[in-house]
Amino acid sequence: MVSQYPAVYAQWQRNPEAFWAKAAEAIDWIKPWDRVFDPEAGVYGRWFAGAECNTCFNALDRHVAGGRADQPALIYDSAITGTGRTYTYAELKREVVALASVLRHNGVGKGDRVIIYMPMVPEAAIAMLACARLGAVHSVVFGGFAARELATRIDDCAPKLIISASCGLEPGRTIAYKPLLDGAIEMAHHRVERCVVLQRPQLGCELIPGRDLDYADAVAREIAAGANVDCVAVAATDPLYVLYTSGTTGQPKGVVRDNGGHMVMLHWTMANEYGVRPGEVFWAASDVGWVVGHSYIVYAPLLAGCTTVLFEGKPIGTPDAGTFWRVIAEHGVVALFTAPTAFRAIKGQDPSGSFIGKYDLSGFRTLFLAGERADPATLDWAEAKLGVPVVDHWWQTETGAPISHNPAGLGLLPVKHGSPGVPMPGYDVRVLDDAGHEVPRGTLGNVVLKLPLPPGALPTLWNADERFRQAYLAEFPGYYKTADAGIVDNDGYLFIMARTDDIINVAGHRLSTGGMEEVVAEHPDVAECAVIGIADAMKGQVPCGFVVLNAGVSRDGHEIEQEVVALVRDRIGPVAAFKTVLTIKRLPKTRSGKILRGTMQKIADREEWKMPATIDDPAILEEITLALHERGLGV
């Protein structure tokens, strides 16, 4: 079908306030807004000023009352334990109400903060919704974060209570959470008075009398007592949650998400951007500790009356490279949202895609990728093997929903590999030079968003308006700085090439490491790759490539490295000065799958660095250091 995107985007451009007021009709409001957008409120303005609402009511109660009580709301699938459970909307509401009652009995009310430090279990989503029901502000901290990182977040948001679990599970290992939780509480200056702890059968823990409550016991008591907790009315502009993202100063930034605008944007994206309708099964293979988990595991699918999948496992190793296809087939998933790194891992283990044919994927319609740049080689492989549209899209923790997309719900536009697509309604994307002037189409520069940001995007940082201004708004007045570098082509498609600090200067030429990675990934023996800039006395910086080879490749590694160098010189030219490639077993990544290029660069440049809190396996950085040393680099 012909895409409706041009007409819809033009409609937003003509009258943004009317556009979002129309979208807001899909949400149940306790009190309507005084103004759709108040430009005088907050740092750059606030959406739906004067309105009152409740996010939990819109995610659960209205569906239970409206005929979806017996429809599956949440499917829990643990590939690690081999267990699962399906919750209908009525069952999920019952669990949320019971936990909300536990929280209320322990002093949690409107505006109070609650930290959720949980693995990928249903109780994590239940905890988020229980906080929303009470008007409390949740802050999910990725389960297994180091004690010091958790303590920093405790001190910043000052929680009334923490909800946690005895352990988290990774392939081949069990991570005890309780020692980390206790250590963080001990380190923090803010005193935490109460913890609710879910005891998992794989590893229990000792509860501290007077402070710790047993989650299952406390919830069971409330259910037995017939507890009822009504949804608390909050202002549309009140915070729903605070999600911490890394700060350049080492102090995490607490991204604030409001209630009203967040619901309006997420509900709109499910049908219009992801093309998923009420009653259909949507799976975001992320973690509740990241923004994707907040937006597209928990809130967006439930707001839209869909069924969401909460998956505990990995794309490979739990037990094999066919896990994703099993989940899609078993649960009738129509759309999957995951990171490109997951598909690179699957492709590396199963280059021929032999596992795909073992499962019935006839109901699967669309694959969405985000979180890292989706290189064309990975997109080609996924399209060829799955036979469905593969949609790259781009957004940030700060925006909470896609900035740039190829909107399946409005009708797909022609695909351009390497581009996440076109700007979504709400986003006026510009590309500026370092002095703040717009650059011609097709020219690399700083990608910025013209203010105001749309509903659902962050209005500020937690208790840090000035830091928000300085971090995002000061450098390019009138614009939000994404800190990404890219181009917009003549058709209006956006190409995100790298973080701005991944643009390297080689003898005066500004070059994108992302562009080089695209070329490296085309080599048929390369499963994954990363390119960083290394300090060079003559040229300022020179690129260095790291490659992980496909499983089963037996060719000489040095020969492959030379072929990769030749490929980059052929495609980008001698100007890139691309001469060094190192073959390694694995790349260092965060638990969400982002490659830690900045840390790799610091190691190579012999700069001071500290272990990233989000790293999946610290031992990989030792392997990177050794590989550099063997080539006489980073020493």
Helices and strands as residue ranges (DSSP letters): H 5-14, H 16-23, G 24-26, E 35-38, E 46-49, E 52-53, H 55-56, I 57-61, H 62-63, I 64-68, E 72-78, E 83-88, H 89-105, E 113-117, H 122-134, E 137-140, H 147-157, E 161-165, E 167-170, E 173-176, H 178-187, E 194-198, E 212-214, H 215-224, E 234-235, E 239-245, E 253-258, H 260-272, E 281-284, H 291-292, I 293-299, H 300-303, E 307-312, H 323-331, E 333-338, H 340-349, G 356-358, E 366-369, H 376-386, E 390-392, E 404-405, E 422-423, E 429-432, E 445-450, H 465-468, I 469-473, E 479-488, E 494-499, G 500-502, E 503-506, E 509-512, H 513-520, E 526-536, E 540-549, H 557-571, G 574-576, E 580-583, H 597-604, H 619-630
